[in-house]
Amino acid sequence: MVDYTITISDVDNKVLGYVAYDQKDWIDNCISARMVAGKRDIIDALIKHCNDNGITMATGEDAQINQAFDLGVVQLAKDIESVNAND
C-alpha cells in the first residue's frame, strides 16, 4: 500500500471547498475515477496483445495489470517521458 500526501494553500483549499462539498472526498473520487479508466486501458491493451500473440492472459485484474507491465505492453508514464526526452 502506498500513501500520498498533498499540500495546497489555504486559498486553494477555499477554492476546492467552493467547487466540492467535501475536499477530501472530491480528491479521493478524482483519483478513483482516473484509476478505473487507467485499469481499463491497461487491460484492453493486454487483451489485444495476448490475442495477437497467442498468450494466455493472467486471471484477475491485479495479475493482468502486472502481466501487462511484465510483458512490456505498457510502461510507467515517467519511463515513456524519459525515453522521449533522449530522442
N, CA and C atoms as a LAMMPS dump frame, in Angstrom:
ITEM: TIMESTEP
0
ITEM: NUMBER OF ATOMS
261
ITEM: BOX BOUNDS ff ff ff
-5.0000000000000000e+02 5.0000000000000000e+02
-5.0000000000000000e+02 5.0000000000000000e+02
-5.0000000000000000e+02 5.0000000000000000e+02
ITEM: ATOMS id mol type element x y z
1 1 1 N 0.851 -1.171 0
2 1 2 C 0 0 0
3 1 3 C 0.896 1.234 0
4 2 1 N 0.506 2.207 -0.766
5 2 2 C 1.253 3.457 -0.877
6 2 3 C 0.373 4.595 -0.382
7 3 1 N 0.948 5.477 0.415
8 3 2 C 0.238 6.669 0.868
9 3 3 C 0.823 7.884 0.178
10 4 1 N -0.044 8.8 -0.232
11 4 2 C 0.371 10.065 -0.821
12 4 3 C -0.172 11.195 0.035
13 5 1 N 0.612 12.23 0.164
14 5 2 C 0.176 13.425 0.876
15 5 3 C 0.294 14.593 -0.081
16 6 1 N -0.738 15.423 -0.134
17 6 2 C -0.675 16.613 -0.962
18 6 3 C -0.757 17.835 -0.057
19 7 1 N -0.18 18.908 -0.527
20 7 2 C -0.238 20.167 0.202
21 7 3 C -0.761 21.229 -0.746
22 8 1 N -1.798 21.936 -0.307
23 8 2 C -2.331 23.043 -1.086
24 8 3 C -2.415 24.263 -0.171
25 9 1 N -2.442 25.411 -0.77
26 9 2 C -2.513 26.638 0.023
27 9 3 C -3.901 26.793 0.64
28 10 1 N -4.001 27.667 1.616
29 10 2 C -5.31 27.95 2.23
30 10 3 C -6.296 28.472 1.191
31 11 1 N -5.807 29.302 0.285
32 11 2 C -6.674 29.841 -0.759
33 11 3 C -7.146 28.724 -1.676
34 12 1 N -6.244 27.845 -2.095
35 12 2 C -6.64 26.714 -2.941
36 12 3 C -7.649 25.827 -2.225
37 13 1 N -7.49 25.649 -0.93
38 13 2 C -8.449 24.86 -0.16
39 13 3 C -9.827 25.512 -0.17
40 14 1 N -9.859 26.83 -0.082
41 14 2 C -11.139 27.54 -0.165
42 14 3 C -11.776 27.34 -1.535
43 15 1 N -10.958 27.447 -2.573
44 15 2 C -11.469 27.26 -3.931
45 15 3 C -12.029 25.847 -4.087
46 16 1 N -11.299 24.858 -3.62
47 16 2 C -11.769 23.48 -3.714
48 16 3 C -13.048 23.297 -2.899
49 17 1 N -13.13 23.956 -1.747
50 17 2 C -14.342 23.908 -0.942
51 17 3 C -15.523 24.568 -1.63
52 18 1 N -15.243 25.51 -2.488
53 18 2 C -16.294 26.167 -3.266
54 18 3 C -16.876 25.23 -4.321
55 19 1 N -16.019 24.418 -4.939
56 19 2 C -16.482 23.544 -6.026
57 19 3 C -16.885 22.15 -5.542
58 20 1 N -16.565 21.819 -4.297
59 20 2 C -16.87 20.484 -3.78
60 20 3 C -17.369 20.586 -2.345
61 21 1 N -18.355 19.791 -2.002
62 21 2 C -18.906 19.791 -0.65
63 21 3 C -17.848 19.37 0.364
64 22 1 N -17.064 18.339 0.015
65 22 2 C -16.016 17.832 0.899
66 22 3 C -14.737 17.675 0.072
67 23 1 N -13.717 18.448 0.402
68 23 2 C -12.496 18.466 -0.394
69 23 3 C -11.834 17.09 -0.467
70 24 1 N -11.711 16.404 0.655
71 24 2 C -11.05 15.102 0.66
72 24 3 C -11.832 14.088 -0.172
73 25 1 N -13.153 14.073 -0.031
74 25 2 C -13.966 13.165 -0.846
75 25 3 C -13.79 13.453 -2.33
76 26 1 N -13.721 14.728 -2.698
77 26 2 C -13.55 15.102 -4.102
78 26 3 C -12.214 14.58 -4.617
79 27 1 N -11.156 14.762 -3.829
80 27 2 C -9.823 14.29 -4.235
81 27 3 C -9.821 12.769 -4.36
82 28 1 N -10.386 12.081 -3.368
83 28 2 C -10.449 10.613 -3.416
84 28 3 C -11.227 10.131 -4.639
85 29 1 N -12.368 10.773 -4.927
86 29 2 C -13.177 10.377 -6.079
87 29 3 C -12.449 10.64 -7.396
88 30 1 N -11.746 11.745 -7.465
89 30 2 C -10.981 12.08 -8.667
90 30 3 C -9.926 11.006 -8.952
91 31 1 N -9.194 10.632 -7.925
92 31 2 C -8.152 9.613 -8.077
93 31 3 C -8.78 8.263 -8.444
94 32 1 N -9.861 7.905 -7.776
95 32 2 C -10.517 6.616 -8.06
96 32 3 C -11.018 6.541 -9.496
97 33 1 N -11.62 7.627 -9.968
98 33 2 C -12.136 7.642 -11.341
99 33 3 C -10.996 7.483 -12.345
100 34 1 N -9.871 8.131 -12.099
101 34 2 C -8.735 8.028 -13.029
102 34 3 C -8.137 6.628 -13.002
103 35 1 N -8.143 6.001 -11.821
104 35 2 C -7.616 4.639 -11.703
105 35 3 C -8.482 3.647 -12.47
106 36 1 N -9.794 3.794 -12.385
107 36 2 C -10.707 2.904 -13.114
108 36 3 C -10.423 2.998 -14.613
109 37 1 N -10.285 4.223 -15.116
110 37 2 C -10.009 4.413 -16.548
111 37 3 C -8.641 3.842 -16.915
112 38 1 N -7.647 4.066 -16.081
113 38 2 C -6.308 3.545 -16.348
114 38 3 C -6.271 2.024 -16.363
115 39 1 N -6.949 1.404 -15.402
116 39 2 C -7.012 -0.066 -15.364
117 39 3 C -7.632 -0.606 -16.642
118 40 1 N -8.725 0.024 -17.076
119 40 2 C -9.407 -0.431 -18.29
120 40 3 C -8.476 -0.309 -19.496
121 41 1 N -7.752 0.796 -19.606
122 41 2 C -6.816 0.984 -20.716
123 41 3 C -5.735 -0.095 -20.725
124 42 1 N -5.177 -0.381 -19.56
125 42 2 C -4.108 -1.383 -19.451
126 42 3 C -4.642 -2.762 -19.816
127 43 1 N -5.782 -3.135 -19.266
128 43 2 C -6.339 -4.465 -19.536
129 43 3 C -6.745 -4.6 -20.999
130 44 1 N -7.293 -3.551 -21.593
131 44 2 C -7.628 -3.594 -23.023
132 44 3 C -6.378 -3.819 -23.87
133 45 1 N -5.289 -3.125 -23.523
134 45 2 C -4.032 -3.296 -24.263
135 45 3 C -3.498 -4.711 -24.094
136 46 1 N -3.618 -5.256 -22.881
137 46 2 C -3.153 -6.624 -22.625
138 46 3 C -3.983 -7.637 -23.411
139 47 1 N -5.303 -7.464 -23.428
140 47 2 C -6.166 -8.385 -24.182
141 47 3 C -5.749 -8.419 -25.65
142 48 1 N -5.554 -7.258 -26.236
143 48 2 C -5.149 -7.186 -27.641
144 48 3 C -3.803 -7.866 -27.847
145 49 1 N -2.843 -7.569 -26.981
146 49 2 C -1.507 -8.157 -27.108
147 49 3 C -1.563 -9.686 -26.982
148 50 1 N -2.277 -10.161 -25.994
149 50 2 C -2.365 -11.613 -25.783
150 50 3 C -3.076 -12.297 -26.951
151 51 1 N -4.157 -11.715 -27.434
152 51 2 C -4.859 -12.298 -28.584
153 51 3 C -3.993 -12.286 -29.832
154 52 1 N -3.277 -11.203 -30.074
155 52 2 C -2.423 -11.092 -31.262
156 52 3 C -1.239 -12.051 -31.221
157 53 1 N -0.81 -12.431 -29.999
158 53 2 C 0.406 -13.235 -29.862
159 53 3 C 0.173 -14.616 -29.263
160 54 1 N -1.091 -15.016 -29.12
161 54 2 C -1.4 -16.351 -28.599
162 54 3 C -0.901 -16.575 -27.182
163 55 1 N -0.978 -15.56 -26.342
164 55 2 C -0.503 -15.639 -24.964
165 55 3 C -1.704 -15.802 -24.041
166 56 1 N -1.592 -16.702 -23.087
167 56 2 C -2.643 -16.88 -22.095
168 56 3 C -2.599 -15.719 -21.116
169 57 1 N -3.762 -15.117 -20.911
170 57 2 C -3.85 -13.987 -20.004
171 57 3 C -3.952 -14.444 -18.56
172 58 1 N -3.359 -13.671 -17.686
173 58 2 C -3.447 -13.944 -16.252
174 58 3 C -4.899 -13.787 -15.787
175 59 1 N -5.196 -14.353 -14.627
176 59 2 C -6.535 -14.279 -14.063
177 59 3 C -6.589 -13.22 -12.968
178 60 1 N -7.57 -12.328 -13.07
179 60 2 C -7.758 -11.279 -12.077
180 60 3 C -7.109 -9.975 -12.508
181 61 1 N -7.746 -8.85 -12.137
182 61 2 C -7.258 -7.534 -12.576
183 61 3 C -5.83 -7.246 -12.148
184 62 1 N -5.502 -7.494 -10.885
185 62 2 C -4.153 -7.194 -10.411
186 62 3 C -3.111 -7.996 -11.191
187 63 1 N -3.386 -9.284 -11.391
188 63 2 C -2.461 -10.14 -12.132
189 63 3 C -2.354 -9.693 -13.589
190 64 1 N -3.453 -9.262 -14.175
191 64 2 C -3.438 -8.798 -15.567
192 64 3 C -2.639 -7.507 -15.713
193 65 1 N -2.787 -6.616 -14.771
194 65 2 C -2.025 -5.363 -14.821
195 65 3 C -0.54 -5.655 -14.662
196 66 1 N -0.194 -6.521 -13.722
197 66 2 C 1.221 -6.906 -13.565
198 66 3 C 1.745 -7.581 -14.825
199 67 1 N 0.934 -8.436 -15.45
200 67 2 C 1.348 -9.114 -16.677
201 67 3 C 1.589 -8.107 -17.795
202 68 1 N 0.736 -7.116 -17.906
203 68 2 C 0.907 -6.099 -18.949
204 68 3 C 2.235 -5.365 -18.784
205 69 1 N 2.594 -5.04 -17.558
206 69 2 C 3.885 -4.391 -17.317
207 69 3 C 5.034 -5.359 -17.559
208 70 1 N 4.902 -6.603 -17.074
209 70 2 C 5.964 -7.603 -17.248
210 70 3 C 6.251 -7.886 -18.721
211 71 1 N 5.201 -7.895 -19.556
212 71 2 C 5.366 -8.165 -20.988
213 71 3 C 5.795 -6.931 -21.779
214 72 1 N 5.832 -5.786 -21.126
215 72 2 C 6.199 -4.556 -21.822
216 72 3 C 5.082 -3.987 -22.67
217 73 1 N 3.858 -4.443 -22.427
218 73 2 C 2.707 -3.934 -23.168
219 73 3 C 2.47 -2.472 -22.795
220 74 1 N 2.677 -2.152 -21.54
221 74 2 C 2.54 -0.783 -21.043
222 74 3 C 3.767 -0.438 -20.211
223 75 1 N 3.976 0.85 -20.028
224 75 2 C 5.086 1.355 -19.219
225 75 3 C 4.585 2.483 -18.339
226 76 1 N 5.357 2.778 -17.311
227 76 2 C 5.049 3.943 -16.489
228 76 3 C 5.219 5.198 -17.338
229 77 1 N 4.379 6.178 -17.122
230 77 2 C 4.448 7.425 -17.894
231 77 3 C 5.814 8.075 -17.779
232 78 1 N 6.421 8.036 -16.595
233 78 2 C 7.733 8.671 -16.421
234 78 3 C 8.805 7.964 -17.249
235 79 1 N 8.661 6.652 -17.461
236 79 2 C 9.623 5.924 -18.286
237 79 3 C 9.461 6.278 -19.758
238 80 1 N 8.231 6.467 -20.189
239 80 2 C 7.984 6.868 -21.575
240 80 3 C 8.54 8.264 -21.809
241 81 1 N 8.331 9.167 -20.856
242 81 2 C 8.824 10.536 -20.963
243 81 3 C 10.348 10.573 -21.051
244 82 1 N 11.027 9.736 -20.241
245 82 2 C 12.489 9.756 -20.262
246 82 3 C 13.036 9.215 -21.58
247 83 1 N 12.365 8.248 -22.176
248 83 2 C 12.767 7.736 -23.489
249 83 3 C 12.578 8.824 -24.546
250 84 1 N 11.422 9.503 -24.514
251 84 2 C 11.154 10.57 -25.479
252 84 3 C 12.131 11.729 -25.311
253 85 1 N 12.555 12.008 -24.093
254 85 2 C 13.491 13.094 -23.834
255 85 3 C 14.87 12.786 -24.42
256 86 1 N 15.194 11.501 -24.523
257 86 2 C 16.516 11.102 -25.043
258 86 3 C 16.544 11.004 -26.565
259 87 1 N 15.4 11.127 -27.214
260 87 2 C 15.352 11.024 -28.691
261 87 3 C 15.871 12.282 -29.349
